[in-house]
Amino acid sequence: MSFHRTVRRRLGTTATAVAAMTALTASQAPGLALPESGKEKAAASDDVVWTEVPGDDVYHTELPPLRSPKPPAPLKPGKKPNPLVARAWSEAGIPATVLAAYRKAESAVGRSDPGCGLPWQLLAAIGKVESGQASGGRVDARGTTLTP
């Protein structure tokens, strides 16, 4: 007898849950939409008038001009970077060792493919996204990252 009571109780609980979900789902359904004739549709789309609301620029905010440091000039082949410039840029968020690698890559690509025009700034942006500037500049003497 207890088996039948348990089954009946579970069926009752399941039926209640199904009824509740049906009621909740039906309340979210869109109302019945009758199809419009083609003529009414065309007239409705032609009559749309877009108007500007006066004073609708409340969300417009003027930003102050961006004052970023002037990037150093590209290195000429065979020339070493100025350590003061490298230090200044390392203080701006790029570790000096990593910056030197970006500059070296820029000059190497400039020699091998002069038409490429790959700037070190683009390499730095990719390096920041892909590896966090080599995990904050944690590289060995050859430029290999110390942490994967």
Biotite code that builds the C-alpha atoms (Angstrom):
import biotite.structure as struc

atoms = struc.array([
    struc.Atom([0.000, 0.000, 0.000], chain_id="A", res_id=1, res_name="MET", atom_name="CA", element="C"),
    struc.Atom([2.785, 2.420, 0.791], chain_id="A", res_id=2, res_name="SER", atom_name="CA", element="C"),
    struc.Atom([4.190, 1.870, -2.693], chain_id="A", res_id=3, res_name="PHE", atom_name="CA", element="C"),
    struc.Atom([0.943, 3.121, -4.280], chain_id="A", res_id=4, res_name="HIS", atom_name="CA", element="C"),
    struc.Atom([0.852, 6.137, -1.961], chain_id="A", res_id=5, res_name="ARG", atom_name="CA", element="C"),
    struc.Atom([4.434, 7.052, -2.891], chain_id="A", res_id=6, res_name="THR", atom_name="CA", element="C"),
    struc.Atom([3.705, 6.728, -6.614], chain_id="A", res_id=7, res_name="VAL", atom_name="CA", element="C"),
    struc.Atom([0.507, 8.800, -6.278], chain_id="A", res_id=8, res_name="ARG", atom_name="CA", element="C"),
    struc.Atom([2.350, 11.479, -4.297], chain_id="A", res_id=9, res_name="ARG", atom_name="CA", element="C"),
    struc.Atom([5.145, 11.676, -6.901], chain_id="A", res_id=10, res_name="ARG", atom_name="CA", element="C"),
    struc.Atom([2.639, 11.827, -9.751], chain_id="A", res_id=11, res_name="LEU", atom_name="CA", element="C"),
    struc.Atom([0.770, 14.592, -7.955], chain_id="A", res_id=12, res_name="GLY", atom_name="CA", element="C"),
    struc.Atom([3.973, 16.563, -7.423], chain_id="A", res_id=13, res_name="THR", atom_name="CA", element="C"),
    struc.Atom([4.990, 16.096, -11.064], chain_id="A", res_id=14, res_name="THR", atom_name="CA", element="C"),
    struc.Atom([1.545, 17.118, -12.309], chain_id="A", res_id=15, res_name="ALA", atom_name="CA", element="C"),
    struc.Atom([1.644, 20.243, -10.141], chain_id="A", res_id=16, res_name="THR", atom_name="CA", element="C"),
    struc.Atom([5.091, 21.171, -11.483], chain_id="A", res_id=17, res_name="ALA", atom_name="CA", element="C"),
    struc.Atom([3.960, 20.633, -15.087], chain_id="A", res_id=18, res_name="VAL", atom_name="CA", element="C"),
    struc.Atom([0.846, 22.755, -14.535], chain_id="A", res_id=19, res_name="ALA", atom_name="CA", element="C"),
    struc.Atom([2.904, 25.555, -12.972], chain_id="A", res_id=20, res_name="ALA", atom_name="CA", element="C"),
    struc.Atom([5.439, 25.533, -15.823], chain_id="A", res_id=21, res_name="MET", atom_name="CA", element="C"),
    struc.Atom([2.632, 25.525, -18.404], chain_id="A", res_id=22, res_name="THR", atom_name="CA", element="C"),
    struc.Atom([0.995, 28.521, -16.764], chain_id="A", res_id=23, res_name="ALA", atom_name="CA", element="C"),
    struc.Atom([4.278, 30.428, -16.521], chain_id="A", res_id=24, res_name="LEU", atom_name="CA", element="C"),
    struc.Atom([5.260, 29.646, -20.102], chain_id="A", res_id=25, res_name="THR", atom_name="CA", element="C"),
    struc.Atom([1.850, 30.548, -21.480], chain_id="A", res_id=26, res_name="ALA", atom_name="CA", element="C"),
    struc.Atom([1.901, 33.891, -19.679], chain_id="A", res_id=27, res_name="SER", atom_name="CA", element="C"),
    struc.Atom([5.121, 34.819, -21.517], chain_id="A", res_id=28, res_name="GLN", atom_name="CA", element="C"),
    struc.Atom([3.841, 33.897, -24.983], chain_id="A", res_id=29, res_name="ALA", atom_name="CA", element="C"),
    struc.Atom([3.056, 36.773, -27.359], chain_id="A", res_id=30, res_name="PRO", atom_name="CA", element="C"),
    struc.Atom([-0.540, 37.545, -28.137], chain_id="A", res_id=31, res_name="GLY", atom_name="CA", element="C"),
    struc.Atom([-2.242, 36.382, -31.294], chain_id="A", res_id=32, res_name="LEU", atom_name="CA", element="C"),
    struc.Atom([-1.052, 38.543, -34.189], chain_id="A", res_id=33, res_name="ALA", atom_name="CA", element="C"),
    struc.Atom([-3.281, 38.686, -37.216], chain_id="A", res_id=34, res_name="LEU", atom_name="CA", element="C"),
    struc.Atom([-1.503, 38.963, -40.566], chain_id="A", res_id=35, res_name="PRO", atom_name="CA", element="C"),
    struc.Atom([-1.746, 42.361, -42.226], chain_id="A", res_id=36, res_name="GLU", atom_name="CA", element="C"),
    struc.Atom([-2.520, 42.750, -45.885], chain_id="A", res_id=37, res_name="SER", atom_name="CA", element="C"),
    struc.Atom([0.362, 43.703, -48.179], chain_id="A", res_id=38, res_name="GLY", atom_name="CA", element="C"),
    struc.Atom([-1.130, 47.132, -48.889], chain_id="A", res_id=39, res_name="LYS", atom_name="CA", element="C"),
    struc.Atom([-1.323, 48.058, -45.207], chain_id="A", res_id=40, res_name="GLU", atom_name="CA", element="C"),
    struc.Atom([2.263, 46.896, -44.630], chain_id="A", res_id=41, res_name="LYS", atom_name="CA", element="C"),
    struc.Atom([3.607, 49.089, -47.430], chain_id="A", res_id=42, res_name="ALA", atom_name="CA", element="C"),
    struc.Atom([1.645, 52.100, -46.239], chain_id="A", res_id=43, res_name="ALA", atom_name="CA", element="C"),
    struc.Atom([2.809, 51.604, -42.662], chain_id="A", res_id=44, res_name="ALA", atom_name="CA", element="C"),
    struc.Atom([6.500, 51.471, -43.631], chain_id="A", res_id=45, res_name="SER", atom_name="CA", element="C"),
    struc.Atom([6.208, 54.557, -45.860], chain_id="A", res_id=46, res_name="ASP", atom_name="CA", element="C"),
    struc.Atom([4.576, 56.605, -43.117], chain_id="A", res_id=47, res_name="ASP", atom_name="CA", element="C"),
    struc.Atom([7.420, 56.218, -40.622], chain_id="A", res_id=48, res_name="VAL", atom_name="CA", element="C"),
    struc.Atom([8.794, 59.623, -39.695], chain_id="A", res_id=49, res_name="VAL", atom_name="CA", element="C"),
    struc.Atom([11.944, 59.930, -37.629], chain_id="A", res_id=50, res_name="TRP", atom_name="CA", element="C"),
    struc.Atom([12.005, 63.023, -35.511], chain_id="A", res_id=51, res_name="THR", atom_name="CA", element="C"),
    struc.Atom([14.765, 64.424, -33.370], chain_id="A", res_id=52, res_name="GLU", atom_name="CA", element="C"),
    struc.Atom([13.857, 65.223, -29.825], chain_id="A", res_id=53, res_name="VAL", atom_name="CA", element="C"),
    struc.Atom([15.132, 68.667, -28.817], chain_id="A", res_id=54, res_name="PRO", atom_name="CA", element="C"),
    struc.Atom([17.696, 68.526, -26.051], chain_id="A", res_id=55, res_name="GLY", atom_name="CA", element="C"),
    struc.Atom([18.331, 64.809, -26.604], chain_id="A", res_id=56, res_name="ASP", atom_name="CA", element="C"),
    struc.Atom([22.074, 65.231, -26.196], chain_id="A", res_id=57, res_name="ASP", atom_name="CA", element="C"),
    struc.Atom([22.147, 64.755, -22.428], chain_id="A", res_id=58, res_name="VAL", atom_name="CA", element="C"),
    struc.Atom([24.442, 61.739, -22.736], chain_id="A", res_id=59, res_name="TYR", atom_name="CA", element="C"),
    struc.Atom([27.016, 63.544, -24.887], chain_id="A", res_id=60, res_name="HIS", atom_name="CA", element="C"),
    struc.Atom([30.144, 64.233, -22.889], chain_id="A", res_id=61, res_name="THR", atom_name="CA", element="C"),
    struc.Atom([33.215, 66.084, -24.079], chain_id="A", res_id=62, res_name="GLU", atom_name="CA", element="C"),
    struc.Atom([36.368, 64.247, -23.114], chain_id="A", res_id=63, res_name="LEU", atom_name="CA", element="C"),
    struc.Atom([39.633, 66.042, -22.437], chain_id="A", res_id=64, res_name="PRO", atom_name="CA", element="C"),
    struc.Atom([42.295, 65.615, -25.121], chain_id="A", res_id=65, res_name="PRO", atom_name="CA", element="C"),
    struc.Atom([44.400, 62.497, -24.801], chain_id="A", res_id=66, res_name="LEU", atom_name="CA", element="C"),
    struc.Atom([47.959, 63.415, -23.936], chain_id="A", res_id=67, res_name="ARG", atom_name="CA", element="C"),
    struc.Atom([50.100, 60.378, -24.448], chain_id="A", res_id=68, res_name="SER", atom_name="CA", element="C"),
    struc.Atom([53.872, 60.432, -24.675], chain_id="A", res_id=69, res_name="PRO", atom_name="CA", element="C"),
    struc.Atom([55.384, 60.738, -28.129], chain_id="A", res_id=70, res_name="LYS", atom_name="CA", element="C"),
    struc.Atom([56.714, 57.342, -29.201], chain_id="A", res_id=71, res_name="PRO", atom_name="CA", element="C"),
    struc.Atom([60.412, 57.107, -29.939], chain_id="A", res_id=72, res_name="PRO", atom_name="CA", element="C"),
    struc.Atom([61.512, 57.214, -33.563], chain_id="A", res_id=73, res_name="ALA", atom_name="CA", element="C"),
    struc.Atom([62.087, 53.854, -35.265], chain_id="A", res_id=74, res_name="PRO", atom_name="CA", element="C"),
    struc.Atom([65.599, 52.482, -34.980], chain_id="A", res_id=75, res_name="LEU", atom_name="CA", element="C"),
    struc.Atom([67.866, 52.514, -37.976], chain_id="A", res_id=76, res_name="LYS", atom_name="CA", element="C"),
    struc.Atom([69.439, 49.140, -38.835], chain_id="A", res_id=77, res_name="PRO", atom_name="CA", element="C"),
    struc.Atom([72.452, 48.394, -36.660], chain_id="A", res_id=78, res_name="GLY", atom_name="CA", element="C"),
    struc.Atom([71.659, 51.094, -34.107], chain_id="A", res_id=79, res_name="LYS", atom_name="CA", element="C"),
    struc.Atom([70.964, 50.272, -30.443], chain_id="A", res_id=80, res_name="LYS", atom_name="CA", element="C"),
    struc.Atom([68.024, 51.791, -28.561], chain_id="A", res_id=81, res_name="PRO", atom_name="CA", element="C"),
    struc.Atom([68.642, 54.715, -26.225], chain_id="A", res_id=82, res_name="ASN", atom_name="CA", element="C"),
    struc.Atom([68.489, 53.320, -22.646], chain_id="A", res_id=83, res_name="PRO", atom_name="CA", element="C"),
    struc.Atom([66.737, 56.471, -21.388], chain_id="A", res_id=84, res_name="LEU", atom_name="CA", element="C"),
    struc.Atom([63.992, 56.069, -23.977], chain_id="A", res_id=85, res_name="VAL", atom_name="CA", element="C"),
    struc.Atom([63.687, 52.374, -23.157], chain_id="A", res_id=86, res_name="ALA", atom_name="CA", element="C"),
    struc.Atom([63.427, 53.183, -19.441], chain_id="A", res_id=87, res_name="ARG", atom_name="CA", element="C"),
    struc.Atom([60.766, 55.834, -20.052], chain_id="A", res_id=88, res_name="ALA", atom_name="CA", element="C"),
    struc.Atom([58.686, 53.425, -22.063], chain_id="A", res_id=89, res_name="TRP", atom_name="CA", element="C"),
    struc.Atom([59.224, 50.650, -19.545], chain_id="A", res_id=90, res_name="SER", atom_name="CA", element="C"),
    struc.Atom([57.776, 52.984, -16.936], chain_id="A", res_id=91, res_name="GLU", atom_name="CA", element="C"),
    struc.Atom([54.773, 53.443, -19.246], chain_id="A", res_id=92, res_name="ALA", atom_name="CA", element="C"),
    struc.Atom([53.900, 49.760, -18.881], chain_id="A", res_id=93, res_name="GLY", atom_name="CA", element="C"),
    struc.Atom([56.238, 47.862, -21.198], chain_id="A", res_id=94, res_name="ILE", atom_name="CA", element="C"),
    struc.Atom([59.209, 46.149, -19.528], chain_id="A", res_id=95, res_name="PRO", atom_name="CA", element="C"),
    struc.Atom([62.535, 47.363, -20.936], chain_id="A", res_id=96, res_name="ALA", atom_name="CA", element="C"),
    struc.Atom([63.659, 43.887, -22.012], chain_id="A", res_id=97, res_name="THR", atom_name="CA", element="C"),
    struc.Atom([60.405, 43.300, -23.849], chain_id="A", res_id=98, res_name="VAL", atom_name="CA", element="C"),
    struc.Atom([60.491, 46.764, -25.416], chain_id="A", res_id=99, res_name="LEU", atom_name="CA", element="C"),
    struc.Atom([64.004, 46.086, -26.701], chain_id="A", res_id=100, res_name="ALA", atom_name="CA", element="C"),
    struc.Atom([62.746, 42.842, -28.263], chain_id="A", res_id=101, res_name="ALA", atom_name="CA", element="C"),
    struc.Atom([59.849, 44.652, -29.956], chain_id="A", res_id=102, res_name="TYR", atom_name="CA", element="C"),
    struc.Atom([62.199, 47.310, -31.328], chain_id="A", res_id=103, res_name="ARG", atom_name="CA", element="C"),
    struc.Atom([64.649, 44.660, -32.543], chain_id="A", res_id=104, res_name="LYS", atom_name="CA", element="C"),
    struc.Atom([61.820, 42.778, -34.276], chain_id="A", res_id=105, res_name="ALA", atom_name="CA", element="C"),
    struc.Atom([60.640, 46.021, -35.900], chain_id="A", res_id=106, res_name="GLU", atom_name="CA", element="C"),
    struc.Atom([64.095, 46.722, -37.325], chain_id="A", res_id=107, res_name="SER", atom_name="CA", element="C"),
    struc.Atom([64.587, 43.088, -38.452], chain_id="A", res_id=108, res_name="ALA", atom_name="CA", element="C"),
    struc.Atom([61.267, 43.065, -40.311], chain_id="A", res_id=109, res_name="VAL", atom_name="CA", element="C"),
    struc.Atom([62.085, 46.503, -41.724], chain_id="A", res_id=110, res_name="GLY", atom_name="CA", element="C"),
    struc.Atom([65.309, 45.103, -43.202], chain_id="A", res_id=111, res_name="ARG", atom_name="CA", element="C"),
    struc.Atom([63.850, 41.853, -44.528], chain_id="A", res_id=112, res_name="SER", atom_name="CA", element="C"),
    struc.Atom([60.560, 43.334, -45.827], chain_id="A", res_id=113, res_name="ASP", atom_name="CA", element="C"),
    struc.Atom([60.737, 47.133, -46.094], chain_id="A", res_id=114, res_name="PRO", atom_name="CA", element="C"),
    struc.Atom([57.193, 47.410, -47.461], chain_id="A", res_id=115, res_name="GLY", atom_name="CA", element="C"),
    struc.Atom([55.666, 45.690, -44.417], chain_id="A", res_id=116, res_name="CYS", atom_name="CA", element="C"),
    struc.Atom([55.771, 48.697, -42.104], chain_id="A", res_id=117, res_name="GLY", atom_name="CA", element="C"),
    struc.Atom([55.215, 46.614, -38.956], chain_id="A", res_id=118, res_name="LEU", atom_name="CA", element="C"),
    struc.Atom([55.576, 49.036, -36.018], chain_id="A", res_id=119, res_name="PRO", atom_name="CA", element="C"),
    struc.Atom([56.824, 47.896, -32.630], chain_id="A", res_id=120, res_name="TRP", atom_name="CA", element="C"),
    struc.Atom([53.693, 49.433, -31.079], chain_id="A", res_id=121, res_name="GLN", atom_name="CA", element="C"),
    struc.Atom([51.569, 46.807, -32.858], chain_id="A", res_id=122, res_name="LEU", atom_name="CA", element="C"),
    struc.Atom([53.865, 44.073, -31.579], chain_id="A", res_id=123, res_name="LEU", atom_name="CA", element="C"),
    struc.Atom([53.546, 45.530, -28.075], chain_id="A", res_id=124, res_name="ALA", atom_name="CA", element="C"),
    struc.Atom([49.752, 45.523, -28.326], chain_id="A", res_id=125, res_name="ALA", atom_name="CA", element="C"),
    struc.Atom([49.742, 41.899, -29.443], chain_id="A", res_id=126, res_name="ILE", atom_name="CA", element="C"),
    struc.Atom([52.251, 41.029, -26.708], chain_id="A", res_id=127, res_name="GLY", atom_name="CA", element="C"),
    struc.Atom([50.079, 42.656, -24.060], chain_id="A", res_id=128, res_name="LYS", atom_name="CA", element="C"),
    struc.Atom([46.988, 40.727, -25.133], chain_id="A", res_id=129, res_name="VAL", atom_name="CA", element="C"),
    struc.Atom([48.637, 37.386, -25.767], chain_id="A", res_id=130, res_name="GLU", atom_name="CA", element="C"),
    struc.Atom([51.173, 37.137, -22.932], chain_id="A", res_id=131, res_name="SER", atom_name="CA", element="C"),
    struc.Atom([50.845, 40.178, -20.678], chain_id="A", res_id=132, res_name="GLY", atom_name="CA", element="C"),
    struc.Atom([54.138, 41.553, -22.066], chain_id="A", res_id=133, res_name="GLN", atom_name="CA", element="C"),
    struc.Atom([55.858, 38.194, -21.462], chain_id="A", res_id=134, res_name="ALA", atom_name="CA", element="C"),
    struc.Atom([54.444, 37.970, -17.931], chain_id="A", res_id=135, res_name="SER", atom_name="CA", element="C"),
    struc.Atom([55.802, 41.366, -16.966], chain_id="A", res_id=136, res_name="GLY", atom_name="CA", element="C"),
    struc.Atom([59.155, 40.965, -18.713], chain_id="A", res_id=137, res_name="GLY", atom_name="CA", element="C"),
    struc.Atom([60.132, 37.648, -17.161], chain_id="A", res_id=138, res_name="ARG", atom_name="CA", element="C"),
    struc.Atom([62.483, 36.559, -19.944], chain_id="A", res_id=139, res_name="VAL", atom_name="CA", element="C"),
    struc.Atom([65.992, 35.113, -20.033], chain_id="A", res_id=140, res_name="ASP", atom_name="CA", element="C"),
    struc.Atom([68.976, 36.647, -21.863], chain_id="A", res_id=141, res_name="ALA", atom_name="CA", element="C"),
    struc.Atom([67.818, 35.166, -25.190], chain_id="A", res_id=142, res_name="ARG", atom_name="CA", element="C"),
    struc.Atom([64.297, 36.592, -24.777], chain_id="A", res_id=143, res_name="GLY", atom_name="CA", element="C"),
    struc.Atom([62.600, 33.291, -23.983], chain_id="A", res_id=144, res_name="THR", atom_name="CA", element="C"),
    struc.Atom([59.794, 33.621, -21.452], chain_id="A", res_id=145, res_name="THR", atom_name="CA", element="C"),
    struc.Atom([60.507, 32.019, -18.090], chain_id="A", res_id=146, res_name="LEU", atom_name="CA", element="C"),
    struc.Atom([56.885, 31.096, -17.420], chain_id="A", res_id=147, res_name="THR", atom_name="CA", element="C"),
    struc.Atom([54.645, 29.531, -20.056], chain_id="A", res_id=148, res_name="PRO", atom_name="CA", element="C"),
])
